[in-house]
């Protein structure tokens, strides 16, 4: 059976959390097959909050380690969906 996992990360303060978040995303780049980021933007300002959607690939042990490390960052909320087929 194969599993696909989609993660949603809510980053409450992109400016404050960006460095540590990028470090962990880079460390686990080998298990991230798709990455999509959203944040509100207008003529006057860029939102401090943002959402990143990730599709994971590779070994599920790496997924678990990634989820644990990224969740440990204060100001990040993780939600996940898993599909088996």
BELHUBEL-V877531 format. One record per backbone hydrogen bond with DSSP energy under -0.5 kcal/mol. CO is the residue of the C=O (numbers start at 1). NH is the residue of the N-H. E is the energy in kcal/mol with one decimal. If there is no record, write none. Layout:
# BELHUBEL-V877531
CO&NH&E  CO&NH&E
This chain:
# BELHUBEL-V877531
2&85&-2.4  4&83&-2.8  5&56&-2.8  6&81&-2.7  7&54&-2.6  8&10&-0.5  8&79&-2.4  9&11&-0.7  9&52&-2.2  10&12&-0.7  10&77&-2.2  11&50&-2.2  13&17&-2.7  14&18&-1.3  17&21&-2.3  18&22&-2.9  19&23&-1.9  20&24&-1.9  21&25&-2.6  22&26&-2.5  23&27&-2.0  24&28&-1.9  26&29&-1.3  28&31&-2.1  29&32&-1.1  31&33&-0.7  31&57&-2.7  34&55&-2.3  36&53&-3.3  38&51&-2.6  40&47&-3.1  45&42&-2.3  48&14&-4.9  50&11&-3.3  51&38&-3.1  52&9&-2.9  53&36&-2.5  54&7&-2.7  54&56&-0.5  55&33&-2.7  55&34&-1.3  56&5&-0.7  59&62&-0.7  59&63&-1.4  60&64&-2.3  61&65&-2.1  62&66&-2.6  63&67&-2.9  64&68&-2.2  65&69&-2.3  66&70&-2.9  67&71&-1.9  68&72&-1.0  70&73&-1.1  73&76&-1.4  75&12&-2.7  77&10&-2.8  79&8&-3.1  81&6&-2.8  83&4&-2.8
